[in-house]
């Protein structure tokens, strides 16, 4: 039997381990009312660029990507002018409808190298994986001592679009943390002080997170409507298909793409007015790995075609195919030549040929 003097610190450790294992980003989570102004494009339609993505791994930091299964929405500048690809702090992506996954490695990397990457962070050596329909997190919490913990949580979405994590099992140094908290009539709400936390609040033993506030730039808007575990991915649904009209790209044959239409886009030395641009992998493999921080390398390793309406189809080299890539989990291969792959060449439809 554990002495009472030893039990109390363990209870506090369990509570803090659960609470601070989520991402603080805003003083309070957004509500449906807060987001109501984000549900439609600005009246200044010239500044709005409609966007659609399909089967895109959108890398946000080294080792972590948003696994975009499908997305429809729009982009708008935060300070006027065109949407600038070269400044990811200058625009926002609104998710009218999307299904976006994060696998265990993505979440683990975000926690260790972005969320808790500061001196004195309370958690370290974090690892996250899925287990059935639940999320499991292990790591070390520093609270006087380095204390190993493991937390298993159920997932759901509130009507306000917040992600609810409900702990169903907590282990601290092999001890049943839930039983300890019941014995002392404690809850996370009584133990945790999250007044300085951003994007996370606590109610009872549940943690409430705003999924649009826990990622690095570019900023994301949207209303989460569902969450599920699919294999090794935590998949979040934003909006519904009815919230976002279809946006069909010029090239519908490619398996993965990013498509932008309308507004103004600025990337490199090029500014597109009344923009239309479809971005695809020049060597398609079913998924397009794109990194906003390294898109110039991907662009230089590719080429573009001018469409009949003067829009562009841009063939970038997928991130994993860049010879200098250092992304965790991405295979290396040398750049290929700039000749268009035969499988991507469109047939000449000139009359008489």
N, C-alpha and C positions, 0 to 999 in steps of 0.2 A: 504493500500500500504506500502511495506517495504522501509524504508529509504535507500538511496544509500550507506551510510556508513555501514549499516548492511548487504547489499546485497553482497558486495565484499568478506567479509570473508566467506559467505555461498558458493559463487562460488568456492573459493579456497578449501573449505571443501569438496564440492562435487567432485572436481577433485582428491584431495588426497584420498578420500574414495574409488573412483573407482580404482585409480592406485595402491595403496598399498594393496588392497584386493587380489592381486594375488601374487604368490610365487616367490620372488627373489632368484635365485640360481647361475647364471653364469653372467660374465660381459657382454656377448652378446649371443643371441640365436644361436644355431647351425644351419647351413644351410645344404642343400643337399650335397654340396661339402665337408663340414666339416665331414659329416657322411659317405662319400663314402667308406672310409677305413674300416668302421665297417660292411659293408654289406656282407662280406664273412669271414669264419673262417680263423685263422692264418695259415700260411704255416706249422707251427709246430702243426700238427694234434694231436699229443700225448697230447697236453695241452688243447685240446678242447673237451668238453663234450656236446653232443647233448642233448636237453631237450624238453620235451613235457608235457603240463599240461592241464587238463580238469576238469572244475567245481571245482576249488580250490579257497577258500578264503585265500589269502596269507597275513597274518597280518604283518603290517610294524611298527606300534606303538600301544600301548593300545588304543582300540576304533576305529581303522582305518585299513581297509584291502583293498588290490587290489582284486577285484572280477573277477578272471580270468575265463572267459567263455571257451576260448581255447587259447593255446599258443604253438608255435613251434619255436625253435631257438637253442641257445647254450650258454654254460657258459665257461668262461676262467679265469684263475688266473691273477691278476694284477702284481704279483711279482714273477712269475715262480712257479714251483712246482705244486702240486695238487690243485684242487678247495677245499677250506677249509670251510666246513659248520659252523665251530666254530668261524670264523672271517668274518663277512659279509662285512667288509671293504676291503677284500683281493681278491674279485672276482667280475666279471661283468656278468649280464644276457643280452644277445642280443635277441631282439624280431624280428625274421624274419617275422613271421605272428602271430598276436594276437588280441583278442578282450577282453578288460579289462574295467571293470566298477568301478566307485566310486559313492556310494550313498551320499545323503546329509549329513548324520551323519559322514561318512568317511571324507568328505571334511571339515566339521565343526571342527572335532577333529584335523585334520592336521593343520588347521589355528590357532586354539586356543592353542594347546599343542605342536606344533612343529615349525610351520612357524613364529608365532608371540609370542612364549614363551620366551620373553626376557624383561628385564626392559626397560620401556619407549617405548614399542611398540605402534605404532600410532593407531592400531585397537584392539578392544577387544569385548568380548561378541558377537562374530560372529556366524551367523547361515546361512546355505545354504540349499536351496531346489530347486527342479525343478518345472517348471510351463509350461505345454505344451511342446514345443520344446526349451524353454529358461531356463536360470539359474538365480535364484534370490538370492541375498545376503543381509542380514541385519546385523546391528551391531552399535557399537559406535566408532566414530573417535575422538581422542583427538587432537584438534588443538586450543589451548588456552582454549577452552571450550570442554566439552564432547557433541558431536553432533551426534544424531541418524541419520542413513541413510538407504536407500534401493535402490538397483541397480538391474535392469533387463537387461540381455544381450543376444544377439544372438550369436551362436557359429558356427565356421567354421574352416577349415584347409587350410593353405597356401600351395603352391607347395613345399615350403621348409620343410614342416612337422611341422610347428608351429601352435599352437592353437590361433585363433583370437577371441577375445571377443569384440563384438561391442555393447556398451551401447545403449539401445533404450528407457530406462526410468530411471531417477534418481530423487529420492526424498530426500531432506534435510530439516529436521524439517517441513515436509509437503509441502515444496516449490518445484516447478518444476525446478530442477537443469539444465536440458537441455535448457530451455528458458532463464535462467539467463546467461548461458555461451554464447548463441547466442547474447543476448543483449549487452554483453561486448566484443564480437568478440574474444572469447577465445576458446582454444582447450586444451585437455589434454597434447598434445605435447608441447604447449607453457607454460603450468603451471607446469608440472611434471618434476622433475630432477631425472632421474633414472640411472645416471651414475654409482652409487654405487650398483645398484640393480643387482641381478644375475638371469639369466633365463627369464627376462622380459624386453621388450622395448615398446615404445609407438610411434604410427604413427597416426597423426591426433587425433581422439578420440578413436582409437582402441588400445587395448593391445595385444601384441604378446608374447606368452609363449612357452617355450620349454618343452614339457610334460615329457621328460626323465630327466630333471634337477631339478624337483620340489619335489622329494621324498627322504626320508632318505635311507641309504644303506640297501641292496646291490645296487650298481650302475646298471642302466638300459640303454641300447642302443636300438635304433630303429627309424624308420621313420614313423611318424603318417600320415595316408592317409585319415582318415575320423573321424568324431565325431558326436554323436547323443545323444538325450535323450531318454531313454527307461524306462518308468515308473518312478521310483525314482532314477534311475542311469544315470550318465553321462558316456557313453560308448565310448571308444577310440579304433579305429582300427589302427594297425600297419602293414605295408607291405600288401601283398596279399597272398592268398594260393599258388600261383605259385612261390612265393619267398622262400617257405619252403617245402621241400619234406616231405611226410608223415613219421611219426615215430611211428610205432605200438608197443605198449607194449606187454609183454608176456601174461598178463591177460587182456583180452578185455571185460570181463563180468562186472567188477566193474564199477559203474557209475561215479566215480571221482578218479583221480590219478595224480601223478607226476612220470615221467619216465626219467631216465638219462642213456645215453649210450655212451661209449667211454671215452678216457682221463683217468684222475686219480681223485678220490674223497677221501677226508679225513674228517672223522667225528668221534668224540670220539677218541677211540684208534684204529680204523679200517682205513686202507688205501686200496682202491680198484684200481687195475690197469686194464686197458682195461675194465672200469667199465660197469656194467649193473645192474640197481636197479630200481624197481618200488615200489613206496610208495603209500599206500592206507589206508583208514580208516577201522579199524578192526570192527567197528560197523557202516556200511555205512548208510547214511541218504540222499544221493543225492548230497550233497556238502561236501567237505573235508576242514575243518578248520585247517590250518597249520601255525605255528609261529616259525620262525627261532630262535628267542630268547628262546623259550621254547621247542624246538624239542626233547631235551633229555628227558624231562618229558613224552612227547608223545611216545618216543621210548621205555622207560623203562616200560610203561604201555601196551606195545604190544609185538610182537615177529616177527621172520622172518623165511622164508622158502628158502632153497637153490634150485635153478632151475637146470634142467639137464645140462645147459651150464655153471653152477657155478655162474650164476648171483643170485641176491637176490630179493625176493618179501617181502617187509617190511610192516607189519601191525601195524601202529601207532594208538593210540587212538586220535580221533578228539579233537581239543582244547576245544570245549564246553563241552566235556564229562569228562575232568579232574576235580576232586572234588575241587581242589584248585584254579580253574580259577577265574580271576577277570576281564576278558575282558568285556567291556561294551556291553550289548545286547546279551551276550551269556549265555544260561541257565546252571545251575550247575547240576551235577549229579555225584555220586560216581563212582570210577573206577570199572570196572567189573573184573571177573576172567581172567586169561591168556589163558583159553581154547579157541581154535579156534571156532568161531561161525559156526554152521552147514551149514549156507547158503554160507559160504566162503570156506568150505572144498572142495577140488577138488576130483573127483572120482578116485579111484585106477584103472589105466589102464593097470596093469600088465597082460600079456597074460595068459589066462586060468582062470581069476577071473571074 
